[in-house]
Amino acid sequence: HLAESGGGSVQAGKSLQLYCKPSGFEYARYCLAWFRQRPGSEREGIAAIDSDGTTTYADSKKGRFTISQDGAKTWLYLEIDDLEPEDTGMYYCASRGGSYCELDDRTYVYWGQGTEVTVSS
C-alpha cells in the first residue's frame, strides 16, 4: 500500500514537497519511484531510489526534482523546485522489489492513488 500526499495548487516559481508512505511493504531490496501524468499525456517517470539510497532521474527531470527518503525509510519524498505550469498533473509513487531502478512504469507493481499538483502562472 502506498499513500501520496502534499499536492495542491501553487504558483509558478514556488517549491513543493510531495510525500509517499509505503506500508505493508517488506523487501530487503526495493525500488521506490515517482511518476507523473500530465493532462492529456502518458505517465512519465521522474525519479527512483533504491534500498541503498542510489537515485535515478529522468534526464529531463535533473535539476528541479529531488527524490529522497527519511533516515528510517518510512517516507518517500519528492521535492519540486521552481515549479512551472507544465508540472501540473497527478503524481504517483510506485514500488517493487529488487534493484536496478529504471523508470519504466511497467516494472512497478504497487501504486498509490496519486496526489494532484496544479501550478498557476
Short mmCIF file of the C-alpha atoms (twelve columns), coordinates in Angstrom:
data_MODEL
# 
_entry.id   MODEL 
# 
loop_
_atom_site.group_PDB 
_atom_site.id 
_atom_site.type_symbol 
_atom_site.label_atom_id 
_atom_site.label_alt_id 
_atom_site.label_comp_id 
_atom_site.label_asym_id 
_atom_site.label_seq_id 
_atom_site.Cartn_x 
_atom_site.Cartn_y 
_atom_site.Cartn_z 
_atom_site.pdbx_PDB_model_num 
ATOM 1   C CA . HIS A 1   0.000  0.000  0.000   1 
ATOM 2   C CA . LEU A 2   1.265  3.451  -0.941  1 
ATOM 3   C CA . ALA A 3   -0.301 6.764  0.063   1 
ATOM 4   C CA . GLU A 4   0.738  10.038 -1.533  1 
ATOM 5   C CA . SER A 5   0.099  13.486 -0.122  1 
ATOM 6   C CA . GLY A 6   1.363  17.009 -0.386  1 
ATOM 7   C CA . GLY A 7   -0.206 18.037 -3.660  1 
ATOM 8   C CA . GLY A 8   -2.177 21.215 -4.107  1 
ATOM 9   C CA . SER A 9   -2.419 24.449 -6.007  1 
ATOM 10  C CA . VAL A 10  0.749  26.503 -6.074  1 
ATOM 11  C CA . GLN A 11  2.149  29.419 -8.001  1 
ATOM 12  C CA . ALA A 12  4.897  29.063 -10.541 1 
ATOM 13  C CA . GLY A 13  8.338  29.572 -9.121  1 
ATOM 14  C CA . LYS A 14  7.483  28.092 -5.733  1 
ATOM 15  C CA . SER A 15  8.664  24.763 -4.345  1 
ATOM 16  C CA . LEU A 16  6.552  21.828 -3.277  1 
ATOM 17  C CA . GLN A 17  7.313  18.630 -1.415  1 
ATOM 18  C CA . LEU A 18  5.289  15.503 -2.069  1 
ATOM 19  C CA . TYR A 19  5.089  12.627 0.363   1 
ATOM 20  C CA . CYS A 20  4.559  8.924  -0.020  1 
ATOM 21  C CA . LYS A 21  4.193  6.469  2.805   1 
ATOM 22  C CA . PRO A 22  4.727  2.851  1.879   1 
ATOM 23  C CA . SER A 23  3.165  0.296  4.198   1 
ATOM 24  C CA . GLY A 24  2.883  -3.475 4.195   1 
ATOM 25  C CA . PHE A 25  5.933  -3.500 2.001   1 
ATOM 26  C CA . GLU A 26  8.721  -5.822 3.034   1 
ATOM 27  C CA . TYR A 27  11.532 -6.300 0.603   1 
ATOM 28  C CA . ALA A 28  15.162 -6.366 1.602   1 
ATOM 29  C CA . ARG A 29  15.961 -4.659 -1.681  1 
ATOM 30  C CA . TYR A 30  13.460 -2.400 -3.348  1 
ATOM 31  C CA . CYS A 31  12.825 0.439  -5.724  1 
ATOM 32  C CA . LEU A 32  10.623 3.399  -4.904  1 
ATOM 33  C CA . ALA A 33  9.800  5.827  -7.667  1 
ATOM 34  C CA . TRP A 34  7.806  8.895  -8.572  1 
ATOM 35  C CA . PHE A 35  5.847  9.159  -11.782 1 
ATOM 36  C CA . ARG A 36  3.532  11.815 -13.047 1 
ATOM 37  C CA . GLN A 37  0.770  12.060 -15.583 1 
ATOM 38  C CA . ARG A 38  0.074  15.441 -17.072 1 
ATOM 39  C CA . PRO A 39  -3.346 16.173 -18.579 1 
ATOM 40  C CA . GLY A 40  -3.606 14.534 -21.980 1 
ATOM 41  C CA . SER A 41  -0.233 12.823 -21.652 1 
ATOM 42  C CA . GLU A 42  1.055  9.414  -20.788 1 
ATOM 43  C CA . ARG A 43  2.549  8.645  -17.422 1 
ATOM 44  C CA . GLU A 44  6.227  9.520  -17.229 1 
ATOM 45  C CA . GLY A 45  8.949  8.626  -14.804 1 
ATOM 46  C CA . ILE A 46  10.580 11.292 -12.683 1 
ATOM 47  C CA . ALA A 47  12.978 9.644  -10.268 1 
ATOM 48  C CA . ALA A 48  13.646 6.459  -8.361  1 
ATOM 49  C CA . ILE A 49  15.580 5.492  -5.271  1 
ATOM 50  C CA . ASP A 50  16.716 2.052  -4.233  1 
ATOM 51  C CA . SER A 51  17.162 0.474  -0.831  1 
ATOM 52  C CA . ASP A 52  20.804 1.606  -0.783  1 
ATOM 53  C CA . GLY A 53  19.819 5.207  -1.429  1 
ATOM 54  C CA . THR A 54  21.028 5.270  -5.013  1 
ATOM 55  C CA . THR A 55  18.929 7.634  -7.083  1 
ATOM 56  C CA . THR A 56  17.990 7.659  -10.741 1 
ATOM 57  C CA . TYR A 57  16.475 10.625 -12.542 1 
ATOM 58  C CA . ALA A 58  14.895 11.010 -15.920 1 
ATOM 59  C CA . ASP A 59  17.206 13.176 -18.000 1 
ATOM 60  C CA . SER A 60  14.595 15.887 -18.356 1 
ATOM 61  C CA . LYS A 61  13.976 15.931 -14.598 1 
ATOM 62  C CA . LYS A 62  17.511 16.522 -13.372 1 
ATOM 63  C CA . GLY A 63  17.908 19.766 -11.514 1 
ATOM 64  C CA . ARG A 64  14.450 20.705 -10.249 1 
ATOM 65  C CA . PHE A 65  13.350 17.357 -8.819  1 
ATOM 66  C CA . THR A 66  14.857 15.650 -5.790  1 
ATOM 67  C CA . ILE A 67  13.854 12.218 -4.557  1 
ATOM 68  C CA . SER A 68  14.759 11.136 -1.052  1 
ATOM 69  C CA . GLN A 69  13.771 9.057  1.934   1 
ATOM 70  C CA . ASP A 70  13.939 9.831  5.622   1 
ATOM 71  C CA . GLY A 71  16.554 8.088  7.738   1 
ATOM 72  C CA . ALA A 72  14.104 5.473  8.992   1 
ATOM 73  C CA . LYS A 73  12.985 4.858  5.405   1 
ATOM 74  C CA . THR A 74  9.396  5.387  6.470   1 
ATOM 75  C CA . TRP A 75  8.664  8.129  3.983   1 
ATOM 76  C CA . LEU A 76  9.472  8.804  0.365   1 
ATOM 77  C CA . TYR A 77  9.714  12.423 -0.725  1 
ATOM 78  C CA . LEU A 78  9.771  14.325 -3.961  1 
ATOM 79  C CA . GLU A 79  10.787 17.959 -3.849  1 
ATOM 80  C CA . ILE A 80  9.985  20.040 -6.886  1 
ATOM 81  C CA . ASP A 81  11.701 23.412 -7.103  1 
ATOM 82  C CA . ASP A 82  10.907 26.367 -9.324  1 
ATOM 83  C CA . LEU A 83  7.536  24.940 -10.277 1 
ATOM 84  C CA . GLU A 84  6.275  25.526 -13.790 1 
ATOM 85  C CA . PRO A 85  2.715  25.325 -15.119 1 
ATOM 86  C CA . GLU A 86  3.900  22.307 -17.111 1 
ATOM 87  C CA . ASP A 87  4.394  20.476 -13.809 1 
ATOM 88  C CA . THR A 88  0.635  20.325 -13.384 1 
ATOM 89  C CA . GLY A 89  -0.600 16.749 -13.160 1 
ATOM 90  C CA . MET A 90  -1.107 13.718 -10.975 1 
ATOM 91  C CA . TYR A 91  1.936  12.463 -9.147  1 
ATOM 92  C CA . TYR A 92  2.197  8.838  -8.202  1 
ATOM 93  C CA . CYS A 93  4.618  6.863  -6.110  1 
ATOM 94  C CA . ALA A 94  5.291  3.267  -7.028  1 
ATOM 95  C CA . SER A 95  7.306  0.411  -5.651  1 
ATOM 96  C CA . ARG A 96  8.636  -3.005 -6.385  1 
ATOM 97  C CA . GLY A 97  11.200 -5.395 -5.002  1 
ATOM 98  C CA . GLY A 98  14.646 -5.783 -6.472  1 
ATOM 99  C CA . SER A 99  17.238 -3.302 -7.728  1 
ATOM 100 C CA . TYR A 100 18.243 -1.534 -10.948 1 
ATOM 101 C CA . CYS A 101 15.527 1.044  -10.520 1 
ATOM 102 C CA . GLU A 102 14.731 2.084  -14.055 1 
ATOM 103 C CA . LEU A 103 11.857 4.476  -14.698 1 
ATOM 104 C CA . ASP A 104 9.672  2.117  -16.669 1 
ATOM 105 C CA . ASP A 105 6.212  2.096  -15.139 1 
ATOM 106 C CA . ARG A 106 5.604  -1.402 -16.468 1 
ATOM 107 C CA . THR A 107 8.114  -2.778 -13.994 1 
ATOM 108 C CA . TYR A 108 6.466  -1.352 -10.874 1 
ATOM 109 C CA . VAL A 109 3.980  -3.500 -9.026  1 
ATOM 110 C CA . TYR A 110 2.470  -1.297 -6.329  1 
ATOM 111 C CA . TRP A 111 0.973  2.123  -6.946  1 
ATOM 112 C CA . GLY A 112 -0.610 4.828  -4.866  1 
ATOM 113 C CA . GLN A 113 -3.745 6.722  -5.815  1 
ATOM 114 C CA . GLY A 114 -1.819 9.842  -6.692  1 
ATOM 115 C CA . THR A 115 -1.714 13.406 -5.446  1 
ATOM 116 C CA . GLU A 116 -2.691 16.253 -7.714  1 
ATOM 117 C CA . VAL A 117 -0.471 19.257 -8.340  1 
ATOM 118 C CA . THR A 118 -1.753 22.364 -10.068 1 
ATOM 119 C CA . VAL A 119 0.699  25.120 -10.906 1 
ATOM 120 C CA . SER A 120 -0.616 28.518 -11.910 1 
ATOM 121 C CA . SER A 121 1.373  31.152 -13.694 1 
# 
